[in-house]
Amino acid sequence: MAEENRVALVLGAIKGIGKAVGLDLARRGIRTSLNYFDWEESLPQMQADFKAVGTPHAVFRNDLTDCEAALRLIEGTVRHFGRIDILINNIERGGWPIVHGPYQPAQWDLEFNTTLRAKQWVFEAALPYLRASGGGVINFSSIAGVVGRSGPTSLVFNDGYAAAQRGIRALTEVWARSAAPEVRVNEIMLGLMETRHGPETRGWGLLDPDQRQALIDHTLVGRIGRLEDVTRAVWFVLNDAPYMTGGVLRLDGGYVLGGEPVAPMPPGVI
């Protein structure tokens, strides 16, 4: 299908990763439905950036922890564009331990309701339209679901955030089965990115230089992930991996593998 006929619904598109993915798709000619809820101060810049690209787009404000709001978002997108081909499930809440300290019930509930429940209801509402178009879904998750609150990320990933991220893996697998064969569902598991657990977040500024360096030293490629790393991965999964569904692309610069040095090969005794 020609790109100008496709429609992508991008959640959390007000700034950071969601905005970068939406803009990349728009530059490729894909029409975009863009959802946001908070960070209202970033809306004028977001609108200006998408207007500058010139590809048709629509902006919707919905609190997706409200199941009815999720349904209204899908209905609004279909009413505006007539179809949905791509769902970018970029919506989560994650509290840095260094920012929030010990858990409060409201923080725990907000993280789970946003990271898991909102994804579920958006997917269910969008699925009939994705089936009709033979579309694709990308769930964003975090390596917190693998490493938890351990090592250098003890100050970055809360317990509940890590548990919710592990839950995304279950959703990806179940959705890939239930949506097959018409719809492919995959997951991109993010490590430390510049706008997520990285230098452009408030938690990063609370870390001292040694704590920041420990995170980078634990990452095999020796740097924080960039927005273009994410947009390239999204385009690959959507367009260059037609045999991939239910899969996880871990985009973490090798953080999960890092930390301990590899000893030189010993000479042996034979």
C-alpha positions in Angstrom: 0.0 0.0 0.0 1.2 3.5 -0.8 2.4 5.3 2.3 0.0 8.2 1.9 -2.9 5.8 2.3 -1.7 4.4 5.6 -2.7 5.8 9.0 -0.7 5.4 12.2 -2.1 6.0 15.7 0.7 7.1 18.0 0.1 7.3 21.7 2.1 9.6 23.9 3.0 11.8 20.9 3.3 15.1 22.7 7.1 14.9 23.0 10.1 12.5 23.3 9.9 9.1 21.7 6.2 9.3 20.7 6.7 12.6 18.9 9.9 11.4 17.2 8.2 8.2 15.9 5.1 10.2 14.7 7.3 12.7 12.9 9.3 10.0 11.3 6.2 8.3 10.0 4.8 11.6 8.8 8.0 12.4 6.9 7.6 9.0 5.1 4.1 10.1 4.0 2.0 8.2 6.6 -0.9 10.1 8.0 -0.8 10.3 11.8 -3.4 10.3 14.6 -1.6 11.7 17.7 -2.8 11.2 21.2 -1.6 13.1 24.3 -3.0 13.9 27.8 -0.5 15.9 29.9 2.5 18.1 29.1 0.2 20.7 27.7 3.0 23.2 27.5 4.6 21.1 24.8 1.5 21.2 22.5 2.3 24.3 20.5 5.7 23.0 19.5 4.3 19.6 18.7 1.6 21.1 16.5 4.2 23.3 14.7 6.5 20.4 14.0 3.8 18.3 12.5 2.5 21.2 10.5 5.9 21.8 9.1 6.1 18.2 7.8 2.9 18.7 5.9 1.5 15.2 6.0 -2.2 15.1 7.2 -2.4 14.6 10.9 -4.9 14.9 13.8 -4.3 15.6 17.5 -6.6 14.1 20.2 -6.4 14.7 23.9 -7.5 11.7 25.9 -6.8 10.2 29.4 -6.4 6.6 28.3 -6.6 5.3 31.8 -10.3 5.9 31.2 -11.6 2.9 29.1 -14.3 5.1 27.5 -11.7 7.6 26.4 -9.7 4.9 24.7 -12.8 4.0 22.7 -13.4 7.6 21.8 -9.8 7.9 20.5 -10.3 5.0 18.2 -13.7 6.3 17.0 -12.2 9.8 16.5 -9.3 8.5 14.5 -11.5 6.4 12.2 -14.0 9.2 11.8 -11.2 11.5 10.7 -9.1 9.2 8.5 -11.4 6.2 7.8 -8.9 3.5 8.9 -6.1 2.5 11.2 -3.1 0.6 9.9 -0.5 1.0 12.6 -0.7 1.3 16.4 2.3 2.7 18.2 1.6 1.8 21.9 3.9 4.4 23.5 2.1 5.1 26.8 3.5 4.4 30.2 4.2 5.9 33.6 7.4 5.2 35.4 8.6 6.6 38.7 12.3 7.0 39.4 13.1 5.8 42.9 15.4 8.8 43.2 12.4 11.1 42.3 9.5 9.5 44.0 11.1 7.6 46.9 9.1 4.8 48.5 5.9 3.8 46.7 2.6 5.4 47.5 -0.6 3.5 46.4 -1.6 6.3 44.0 1.8 6.1 42.2 1.6 2.3 41.9 -1.9 2.5 40.5 -1.0 5.2 38.0 1.9 3.2 36.7 -0.1 0.0 36.2 -3.3 1.7 34.8 -1.2 3.7 32.3 1.4 1.1 31.3 -0.9 -2.0 31.1 -4.6 -1.2 31.3 -4.6 1.7 28.8 -2.7 -0.4 26.3 -5.2 -3.2 26.6 -8.3 -1.1 25.9 -6.7 0.8 23.1 -5.7 -2.4 21.4 -9.1 -4.0 21.8 -10.8 -1.0 20.3 -8.4 -0.7 17.4 -8.2 -4.4 16.6 -11.2 -4.6 14.2 -9.7 -1.8 12.1 -6.2 -3.2 12.2 -7.6 -6.6 11.0 -9.4 -4.9 8.1 -6.1 -3.2 7.0 -3.7 -6.0 7.8 -1.9 -3.6 10.1 0.8 -3.8 12.7 1.3 -3.0 16.4 4.4 -2.0 18.3 4.4 -2.1 22.1 7.2 -0.1 23.7 8.6 -1.6 26.9 11.6 -1.2 29.0 14.6 -3.3 30.1 13.3 -2.7 33.6 11.2 -5.8 33.0 14.4 -7.8 32.7 16.9 -6.1 35.1 14.4 -4.8 37.7 15.7 -2.6 40.4 19.3 -3.8 40.4 22.8 -2.5 39.9 23.1 1.0 38.5 19.4 1.1 37.6 18.4 0.8 41.3 17.9 4.6 41.2 16.1 4.5 37.9 13.5 1.7 37.9 10.9 1.3 40.5 9.6 -2.2 41.5 6.1 -1.6 40.1 7.5 -0.1 36.9 9.6 -3.2 36.4 6.6 -5.5 37.1 4.4 -3.6 34.6 7.1 -3.8 32.0 7.3 -7.6 32.4 3.5 -7.5 31.9 3.9 -5.9 28.5 5.7 -9.0 27.3 2.6 -11.1 28.2 0.4 -8.7 26.3 2.6 -8.8 23.2 2.5 -12.6 23.1 -1.2 -12.9 23.7 -2.1 -10.2 21.2 0.2 -11.7 18.5 -1.7 -15.0 18.9 -5.2 -13.4 19.0 -4.6 -11.0 16.1 -3.0 -13.5 13.8 -2.7 -13.8 10.9 -4.0 -10.4 9.8 -2.1 -8.3 12.4 1.5 -8.5 13.5 2.2 -7.5 17.1 5.8 -6.9 18.2 7.6 -5.2 21.0 10.6 -2.8 21.2 12.3 -3.1 24.6 14.1 0.2 25.3 17.2 0.7 27.5 18.4 4.1 28.6 17.2 6.7 26.0 17.9 10.4 26.0 14.2 11.2 26.7 13.4 8.1 28.7 15.5 7.5 31.8 18.2 9.6 30.2 19.6 13.2 30.2 16.4 14.9 29.1 14.4 13.7 32.2 14.2 15.1 35.6 15.5 12.0 37.3 18.8 12.2 35.4 19.5 15.6 37.0 19.2 14.1 40.5 21.9 11.6 39.8 25.5 12.6 40.7 28.2 12.3 38.0 29.4 8.9 39.2 25.9 7.5 39.2 25.4 8.7 35.6 28.7 7.3 34.5 27.9 3.9 36.1 24.9 3.6 33.9 26.8 4.4 30.8 29.7 2.1 31.7 27.2 -0.7 32.1 26.0 -0.1 28.5 28.2 -2.0 26.1 28.1 0.6 23.3 29.1 3.3 25.9 26.3 5.8 25.3 22.7 6.7 25.9 20.2 5.8 23.2 19.1 8.5 20.8 15.7 9.2 19.2 16.9 8.2 15.8 17.8 4.8 17.2 14.2 4.3 18.1 12.7 5.6 14.8 15.0 3.3 12.8 13.9 0.3 14.8 10.3 1.2 14.4 10.5 1.4 10.7 12.4 -1.9 10.5 9.8 -3.7 12.5 6.9 -2.2 10.6 8.2 -2.6 7.1 11.3 -4.8 6.9 10.3 -7.7 9.1 7.1 -9.2 7.7 7.8 -12.6 9.2 8.2 -11.2 12.7 5.3 -11.3 15.2 5.2 -11.8 18.9 8.9 -10.9 18.9 11.0 -8.5 21.1 13.6 -6.2 19.6 15.8 -5.2 22.6 17.2 -1.7 21.9 19.4 -1.1 24.9 23.0 -0.7 23.7 23.8 -3.9 25.4 22.9 -2.8 28.9 21.3 -6.1 29.8 24.6 -7.9 28.9 26.9 -5.3 30.3 28.6 -4.7 33.6 31.1 -7.5 34.1 34.3 -7.6 32.0 35.2 -10.7 30.0 38.4 -12.4 31.2 41.1 -13.2 28.6 41.0 -16.7 27.3 43.4 -18.7 29.6 46.2 -20.7 27.9 44.8 -24.1 29.1 46.8 -27.1 30.2 46.8 -29.2 26.9 
